[in-house]
Amino acid sequence: MPTEPTDPVTPRRTRLTPEREGELYTAVLDILREVGYDALTMDAVAARTHASKATLYRQWRGKPELVASALRHQKPVRTSDVDTGSARGDLRALMCAADDAQMEKDAALMRGLSRAAHNNPDLLRALREMLIEPELAELDAVLRRAVDRGEIAADNPALDYVGHMMVGAFVARHLVEDRHPDSAYLSRYVDAVIIPALGL
């Protein structure tokens, strides 16, 4: 499948204010929801945000990196900021951070992106490098704290699969029940699936 050309040179990051960067990311996600990944173009982002394409390519190598950065930016809570003092509290804070309306929008967006990533290796690479791997590293730090507190056994085999379980909670409900995950469902999921698996 043809993809939009990307700058072969490593982009030079220019200084954008956090507010301006947030505006760009919001526009990217809005366009994604409107037309999907394949139809999203850097031209459309530039027009929507009154930015130049040159600025976009200096900040991000291309569309995959811009989309992955926008997704990471819009997360309602940073995994690294979560520290409630208990593993259960941390997991519930991570899973139920967004309100139900936002979770429904995000779930639909991620379903579309997962289909796009299947056909676009550049998008899959960007999502892994810029979103999935950093999030898993931060989740690992959350779980290590629980191990250090003595809540979870260091050799518990489920520790390697917490990320999989968390993603599964969002994906499976729509497939199995044709319903979007909401905070009540995710809270029950944490208590019924993840907490027992970790031996808590």
PASEBA-1860 file (N, C-alpha, C; in nm, 3 decimals):
! residues 200
1> MPTEPTDP> 0.085/-0.118/0.000/0.000/0.000/0.000/0.089/0.124/0.000 ~ 0.066/0.222/-0.090/0.152/0.340/-0.093/0.136/0.421/0.033 ~ 0.245/0.476/0.078/0.242/0.560/0.197/0.295/0.696/0.162 ~ 0.259/0.793/0.243/0.306/0.929/0.221/0.456/0.933/0.241 ~ 0.531/0.999/0.152/0.676/1.001/0.168/0.718/1.067/0.296 ~ 0.826/1.017/0.351/0.877/1.076/0.474/1.015/1.133/0.448 ~ 1.055/1.225/0.531/1.185/1.288/0.519/1.292/1.186/0.554 ~ 1.386/1.157/0.461/1.486/1.055/0.492/1.587/1.100/0.596
9> VTPRRTRL> 1.594/1.230/0.622/1.688/1.283/0.719/1.622/1.284/0.856 ~ 1.698/1.249/0.958/1.644/1.254/1.094/1.592/1.394/1.124 ~ 1.467/1.408/1.168/1.411/1.541/1.187/1.481/1.617/1.299 ~ 1.493/1.748/1.279/1.546/1.835/1.384/1.429/1.891/1.461 ~ 1.426/1.864/1.590/1.317/1.915/1.672/1.332/2.065/1.690 ~ 1.227/2.138/1.660/1.225/2.281/1.686/1.145/2.304/1.812 ~ 1.155/2.425/1.862/1.086/2.453/1.988/0.940/2.492/1.961 ~ 0.851/2.408/2.009/0.708/2.441/2.008/0.664/2.454/2.152
17> TPEREGEL> 0.576/2.548/2.177/0.524/2.558/2.313/0.438/2.435/2.341 ~ 0.424/2.397/2.466/0.336/2.284/2.497/0.194/2.307/2.446 ~ 0.148/2.432/2.450/0.013/2.462/2.403/0.002/2.436/2.252 ~ 0.103/2.481/2.177/0.101/2.462/2.032/0.113/2.315/1.997 ~ 0.197/2.244/2.067/0.211/2.101/2.042/0.079/2.029/2.071 ~ 0.013/2.068/2.179/-0.116/2.010/2.212/-0.221/2.037/2.105 ~ -0.220/2.158/2.048/-0.313/2.191/1.940/-0.291/2.100/1.819 ~ -0.164/2.078/1.785/-0.133/1.992/1.672/-0.180/1.849/1.697
25> YTAVLDIL> -0.154/1.798/1.817/-0.194/1.662/1.848/-0.347/1.647/1.847 ~ -0.417/1.746/1.900/-0.563/1.741/1.899/-0.616/1.738/1.757 ~ -0.557/1.819/1.670/-0.600/1.821/1.530/-0.576/1.688/1.462 ~ -0.460/1.627/1.490/-0.428/1.497/1.430/-0.533/1.393/1.470 ~ -0.567/1.388/1.597/-0.664/1.288/1.643/-0.803/1.318/1.589 ~ -0.838/1.446/1.579/-0.968/1.481/1.521/-0.977/1.434/1.376 ~ -0.872/1.458/1.298/-0.873/1.415/1.158/-0.876/1.263/1.148 ~ -0.800/1.197/1.236/-0.802/1.050/1.237/-0.943/0.997/1.258
33> REVGYDAL> -1.015/1.056/1.351/-1.151/1.010/1.379/-1.243/1.039/1.261 ~ -1.216/1.146/1.189/-1.302/1.184/1.077/-1.279/1.099/0.953 ~ -1.152/1.072/0.920/-1.124/1.010/0.790/-1.044/0.881/0.800 ~ -0.989/0.849/0.916/-0.908/0.729/0.930/-0.763/0.755/0.895 ~ -0.680/0.657/0.928/-0.536/0.675/0.911/-0.494/0.689/0.766 ~ -0.546/0.603/0.678/-0.501/0.604/0.539/-0.529/0.738/0.471 ~ -0.641/0.801/0.504/-0.678/0.927/0.439/-0.618/1.049/0.508 ~ -0.561/1.031/0.625/-0.497/1.144/0.693/-0.368/1.179/0.619
41> TMDAVAAR> -0.347/1.307/0.592/-0.225/1.352/0.525/-0.160/1.464/0.605 ~ -0.032/1.481/0.584/0.038/1.593/0.646/-0.017/1.726/0.594 ~ -0.062/1.728/0.468/-0.125/1.849/0.413/-0.250/1.885/0.493 ~ -0.330/1.784/0.526/-0.453/1.811/0.601/-0.422/1.863/0.740 ~ -0.321/1.804/0.805/-0.282/1.852/0.938/-0.230/1.995/0.930 ~ -0.148/2.022/0.829/-0.093/2.158/0.812/-0.205/2.259/0.791 ~ -0.302/2.223/0.708/-0.413/2.315/0.682/-0.499/2.336/0.806 ~ -0.528/2.228/0.878/-0.615/2.238/0.997/-0.548/2.322/1.106
49> THASKATL> -0.418/2.313/1.117/-0.347/2.378/1.228/-0.275/2.507/1.187 ~ -0.288/2.544/1.058/-0.219/2.664/1.007/-0.069/2.654/1.032 ~ -0.017/2.535/1.010/0.127/2.512/1.022/0.182/2.477/0.885 ~ 0.312/2.490/0.869/0.373/2.450/0.743/0.409/2.302/0.748 ~ 0.407/2.238/0.631/0.450/2.099/0.627/0.595/2.086/0.669 ~ 0.675/2.187/0.636/0.816/2.182/0.675/0.830/2.175/0.825 ~ 0.747/2.250/0.897/0.750/2.245/1.044/0.713/2.107/1.094 ~ 0.611/2.048/1.034/0.567/1.915/1.076/0.677/1.812/1.053
57> YRQWRGKP> 0.744/1.819/0.938/0.849/1.722/0.909/0.974/1.746/0.991 ~ 0.996/1.872/1.034/1.109/1.896/1.124/1.083/1.837/1.262 ~ 0.958/1.842/1.305/0.923/1.791/1.437/0.909/1.639/1.439 ~ 0.848/1.585/1.333/0.822/1.442/1.325/0.864/1.394/1.188 ~ 0.920/1.277/1.181/0.972/1.225/1.053/0.862/1.215/0.949 ~ 0.743/1.181/0.992/0.633/1.165/0.897/0.504/1.134/0.970 ~ 0.406/1.090/0.894/0.273/1.065/0.950/0.275/0.959/1.061 ~ 0.343/0.846/1.046/0.339/0.746/1.155/0.388/0.802/1.288
65> ELVASALR> 0.499/0.876/1.285/0.554/0.932/1.409/0.463/1.038/1.468 ~ 0.402/1.118/1.383/0.310/1.221/1.431/0.189/1.158/1.499 ~ 0.134/1.055/1.438/0.017/0.988/1.496/0.053/0.921/1.629 ~ 0.165/0.851/1.633/0.206/0.784/1.757/0.230/0.887/1.867 ~ 0.291/0.999/1.835/0.315/1.104/1.935/0.185/1.163/1.985 ~ 0.089/1.182/1.894/-0.041/1.237/1.934/-0.113/1.143/2.029 ~ -0.106/1.014/2.002/-0.171/0.916/2.090/-0.110/0.916/2.229 ~ 0.021/0.922/2.235/0.088/0.922/2.365/0.055/1.049/2.442
73> HQKPVRTS> 0.048/1.161/2.371/0.021/1.289/2.436/-0.119/1.294/2.495 ~ -0.216/1.233/2.426/-0.355/1.247/2.471/-0.395/1.149/2.581 ~ -0.303/1.063/2.624/-0.337/0.972/2.733/-0.381/1.051/2.855 ~ -0.491/1.012/2.919/-0.542/1.090/3.032/-0.451/1.091/3.154 ~ -0.365/0.991/3.166/-0.274/0.987/3.280/-0.144/0.922/3.235 ~ -0.033/0.975/3.280/0.096/0.915/3.251/0.119/0.799/3.347 ~ 0.158/0.686/3.291/0.184/0.570/3.375/0.289/0.602/3.481 ~ 0.389/0.681/3.441/0.496/0.714/3.535/0.450/0.802/3.650
81> DVDTGSAR> 0.334/0.866/3.635/0.283/0.954/3.741/0.195/0.881/3.842 ~ 0.163/0.754/3.813/0.070/0.679/3.899/0.147/0.613/4.012 ~ 0.111/0.646/4.135/0.170/0.581/4.252/0.075/0.600/4.370 ~ -0.024/0.510/4.379/-0.125/0.521/4.484/-0.082/0.455/4.614 ~ 0.027/0.378/4.609/0.072/0.308/4.727/0.032/0.163/4.731 ~ -0.049/0.119/4.634/-0.087/-0.023/4.627/-0.098/-0.064/4.482 ~ -0.074/-0.191/4.455/-0.082/-0.241/4.318/-0.224/-0.230/4.265 ~ -0.322/-0.266/4.349/-0.461/-0.257/4.304/-0.498/-0.114/4.271
89> GDLRALMC> -0.460/-0.020/4.357/-0.490/0.120/4.331/-0.423/0.170/4.204 ~ -0.298/0.130/4.183/-0.227/0.172/4.063/-0.293/0.118/3.937 ~ -0.329/-0.010/3.938/-0.390/-0.071/3.820/-0.526/-0.010/3.789 ~ -0.604/0.015/3.893/-0.735/0.079/3.870/-0.716/0.221/3.818 ~ -0.617/0.293/3.870/-0.592/0.430/3.823/-0.551/0.430/3.676 ~ -0.472/0.331/3.635/-0.429/0.323/3.497/-0.543/0.284/3.404 ~ -0.624/0.190/3.445/-0.729/0.138/3.358/-0.849/0.231/3.347 ~ -0.876/0.306/3.451/-1.000/0.385/3.457/-0.973/0.535/3.457
97> AADDAQME> -0.863/0.577/3.393/-0.824/0.717/3.400/-0.917/0.808/3.322 ~ -0.967/0.761/3.208/-1.052/0.846/3.124/-1.199/0.830/3.163 ~ -1.280/0.931/3.129/-1.424/0.916/3.151/-1.480/0.825/3.042 ~ -1.604/0.778/3.063/-1.659/0.676/2.975/-1.674/0.725/2.831 ~ -1.713/0.850/2.811/-1.730/0.903/2.676/-1.596/0.904/2.602 ~ -1.491/0.946/2.673/-1.359/0.949/2.611/-1.309/0.808/2.581 ~ -1.336/0.713/2.671/-1.293/0.576/2.647/-1.361/0.518/2.523 ~ -1.488/0.552/2.502/-1.557/0.503/2.383/-1.493/0.557/2.256
105> KDAALMRG> -1.461/0.687/2.256/-1.395/0.747/2.140/-1.257/0.686/2.117 ~ -1.183/0.667/2.226/-1.048/0.613/2.213/-1.049/0.469/2.165 ~ -1.147/0.390/2.214/-1.155/0.251/2.174/-1.181/0.240/2.024 ~ -1.271/0.323/1.973/-1.300/0.321/1.829/-1.177/0.364/1.749 ~ -1.106/0.464/1.800/-0.986/0.511/1.732/-0.880/0.402/1.727 ~ -0.858/0.334/1.839/-0.754/0.230/1.844/-0.790/0.110/1.757 ~ -0.919/0.078/1.745/-0.958/-0.031/1.655/-0.921/0.003/1.511 ~ -0.948/0.128/1.473/-0.913/0.170/1.338/-0.763/0.169/1.315
113> LSRAAHNN> -0.688/0.214/1.414/-0.542/0.218/1.400/-0.482/0.078/1.399 ~ -0.540/-0.014/1.473/-0.486/-0.150/1.473/-0.504/-0.213/1.335 ~ -0.615/-0.183/1.268/-0.634/-0.232/1.131/-0.532/-0.168/1.037 ~ -0.512/-0.037/1.054/-0.416/0.034/0.968/-0.275/-0.018/0.990 ~ -0.239/-0.045/1.115/-0.104/-0.092/1.145/-0.078/-0.229/1.084 ~ -0.183/-0.308/1.069/-0.168/-0.440/1.008/-0.117/-0.428/0.865 ~ -0.156/-0.320/0.796/-0.117/-0.302/0.657/-0.005/-0.199/0.638 ~ 0.040/-0.140/0.747/0.139/-0.032/0.736/0.251/-0.056/0.836
121> PDLLRALR> 0.361/-0.117/0.793/0.469/-0.148/0.887/0.532/-0.025/0.950 ~ 0.531/0.089/0.880/0.587/0.211/0.937/0.504/0.258/1.056 ~ 0.373/0.248/1.044/0.286/0.285/1.156/0.306/0.189/1.272 ~ 0.312/0.060/1.244/0.332/-0.039/1.350/0.463/-0.013/1.425 ~ 0.569/0.015/1.349/0.699/0.045/1.411/0.691/0.169/1.499 ~ 0.627/0.275/1.448/0.617/0.399/1.526/0.534/0.377/1.652 ~ 0.425/0.303/1.642/0.343/0.277/1.760/0.421/0.197/1.865 ~ 0.498/0.099/1.819/0.576/0.019/1.914/0.684/0.103/1.980
129> EMLIEPEL> 0.758/0.180/1.899/0.873/0.254/1.951/0.832/0.373/2.037 ~ 0.725/0.441/1.998/0.693/0.569/2.062/0.578/0.560/2.161 ~ 0.500/0.452/2.156/0.384/0.441/2.245/0.390/0.313/2.328 ~ 0.397/0.198/2.263/0.382/0.072/2.334/0.502/0.042/2.423 ~ 0.623/0.050/2.367/0.741/0.015/2.447/0.763/0.111/2.565 ~ 0.749/0.243/2.547/0.762/0.332/2.665/0.655/0.304/2.770 ~ 0.532/0.275/2.726/0.426/0.246/2.822/0.454/0.117/2.898 ~ 0.504/0.016/2.829/0.536/-0.110/2.896/0.650/-0.092/2.996
137> AELDAVLR> 0.747/-0.008/2.960/0.858/0.018/3.052/0.808/0.088/3.178 ~ 0.716/0.183/3.161/0.661/0.252/3.278/0.572/0.160/3.361 ~ 0.496/0.073/3.294/0.415/-0.025/3.367/0.504/-0.119/3.446 ~ 0.616/-0.158/3.388/0.710/-0.245/3.458/0.760/-0.179/3.586 ~ 0.783/-0.048/3.581/0.828/0.023/3.701/0.718/0.022/3.808 ~ 0.592/0.037/3.767/0.480/0.030/3.861/0.475/-0.107/3.928 ~ 0.492/-0.212/3.849/0.486/-0.347/3.903/0.607/-0.379/3.991 ~ 0.725/-0.325/3.954/0.844/-0.347/4.038/0.824/-0.285/4.176
145> RAVDRGEI> 0.758/-0.170/4.183/0.731/-0.110/4.314/0.645/-0.204/4.398 ~ 0.546/-0.267/4.333/0.460/-0.360/4.406/0.539/-0.481/4.454 ~ 0.633/-0.526/4.374/0.720/-0.636/4.416/0.806/-0.592/4.533 ~ 0.862/-0.472/4.524/0.947/-0.421/4.632/0.868/-0.403/4.762 ~ 0.740/-0.371/4.751/0.656/-0.356/4.871/0.616/-0.492/4.928 ~ 0.642/-0.599/4.854/0.605/-0.732/4.900/0.464/-0.773/4.863 ~ 0.396/-0.695/4.779/0.260/-0.729/4.739/0.256/-0.843/4.639 ~ 0.353/-0.845/4.548/0.357/-0.943/4.440/0.488/-1.019/4.449
153> AADNPALD> 0.480/-1.150/4.432/0.602/-1.231/4.434/0.686/-1.200/4.310 ~ 0.815/-1.186/4.329/0.903/-1.149/4.218/0.902/-1.252/4.106 ~ 0.873/-1.379/4.139/0.874/-1.484/4.037/0.734/-1.515/3.983 ~ 0.636/-1.429/4.010/0.501/-1.452/3.960/0.503/-1.445/3.807 ~ 0.465/-1.552/3.738/0.474/-1.551/3.591/0.377/-1.453/3.525 ~ 0.273/-1.411/3.598/0.175/-1.318/3.538/0.233/-1.179/3.519 ~ 0.345/-1.148/3.586/0.405/-1.015/3.571/0.439/-0.985/3.425 ~ 0.475/-1.087/3.349/0.512/-1.066/3.209/0.392/-1.039/3.119
161> YVGHMMVG> 0.270/-1.057/3.172/0.152/-1.051/3.087/0.051/-0.944/3.131 ~ 0.089/-0.859/3.225/-0.005/-0.757/3.271/-0.041/-0.662/3.157 ~ 0.057/-0.622/3.078/0.028/-0.535/2.964/-0.070/-0.601/2.867 ~ -0.050/-0.730/2.842/-0.140/-0.802/2.753/-0.282/-0.804/2.811 ~ -0.292/-0.826/2.941/-0.423/-0.832/3.004/-0.493/-0.697/2.997 ~ -0.417/-0.589/3.015/-0.476/-0.457/3.012/-0.527/-0.423/2.872 ~ -0.448/-0.454/2.771/-0.493/-0.431/2.633/-0.614/-0.518/2.603 ~ -0.609/-0.642/2.649/-0.719/-0.734/2.624/-0.851/-0.684/2.679
169> AFVARHLV> -0.847/-0.614/2.791/-0.970/-0.563/2.851/-1.040/-0.467/2.756 ~ -0.963/-0.386/2.685/-1.021/-0.288/2.595/-1.068/-0.352/2.464 ~ -0.992/-0.451/2.417/-1.022/-0.510/2.286/-1.134/-0.612/2.295 ~ -1.131/-0.697/2.398/-1.218/-0.814/2.401/-1.365/-0.778/2.419 ~ -1.396/-0.675/2.496/-1.537/-0.650/2.523/-1.613/-0.617/2.395 ~ -1.552/-0.539/2.309/-1.621/-0.505/2.185/-1.638/-0.629/2.098 ~ -1.537/-0.716/2.094/-1.545/-0.837/2.012/-1.647/-0.936/2.067 ~ -1.647/-0.953/2.198/-1.730/-1.056/2.260/-1.873/-1.008/2.284
177> EDRHPDSA> -1.886/-0.883/2.333/-2.018/-0.835/2.374/-2.075/-0.725/2.284 ~ -1.994/-0.676/2.189/-2.033/-0.562/2.106/-2.068/-0.441/2.193 ~ -1.988/-0.423/2.298/-2.006/-0.308/2.388/-1.870/-0.245/2.413 ~ -1.873/-0.114/2.434/-1.749/-0.045/2.463/-1.711/-0.064/2.610 ~ -1.582/-0.073/2.641/-1.542/-0.079/2.782/-1.573/0.053/2.852 ~ -1.619/0.045/2.975/-1.640/0.165/3.055/-1.571/0.145/3.189 ~ -1.575/0.248/3.272/-1.499/0.243/3.396/-1.548/0.132/3.489 ~ -1.680/0.108/3.492/-1.733/0.003/3.578/-1.683/-0.135/3.533
185> YLSRYVDA> -1.687/-0.159/3.402/-1.638/-0.285/3.347/-1.489/-0.302/3.375 ~ -1.411/-0.196/3.354/-1.266/-0.206/3.373/-1.231/-0.227/3.520 ~ -1.305/-0.167/3.611/-1.281/-0.190/3.753/-1.306/-0.336/3.789 ~ -1.417/-0.391/3.737/-1.446/-0.532/3.763/-1.339/-0.621/3.702 ~ -1.292/-0.585/3.584/-1.189/-0.664/3.515/-1.060/-0.666/3.597 ~ -1.020/-0.552/3.648/-0.899/-0.547/3.732/-0.913/-0.642/3.849 ~ -1.029/-0.636/3.918/-1.047/-0.716/4.039/-1.065/-0.865/4.009 ~ -1.125/-0.897/3.894/-1.157/-1.036/3.865/-1.047/-1.107/3.787
193> VIIPALGL> -0.965/-1.032/3.713/-0.866/-1.096/3.625/-0.723/-1.065/3.666 ~ -0.688/-0.936/3.672/-0.549/-0.900/3.691/-0.504/-0.923/3.835 ~ -0.585/-0.878/3.929/-0.548/-0.892/4.071/-0.528/-1.039/4.108 ~ -0.621/-1.131/4.077/-0.596/-1.272/4.111/-0.474/-1.328/4.039 ~ -0.453/-1.288/3.914/-0.338/-1.341/3.841/-0.206/-1.303/3.907 ~ -0.205/-1.187/3.971/-0.084/-1.140/4.038/-0.073/-1.192/4.182 ~ -0.172/-1.270/4.222/-0.166/-1.329/4.356/-0.197/-1.231/4.467 ~ -0.270/-1.125/4.438/-0.300/-1.024/4.540/-0.426/-1.062/4.615
END
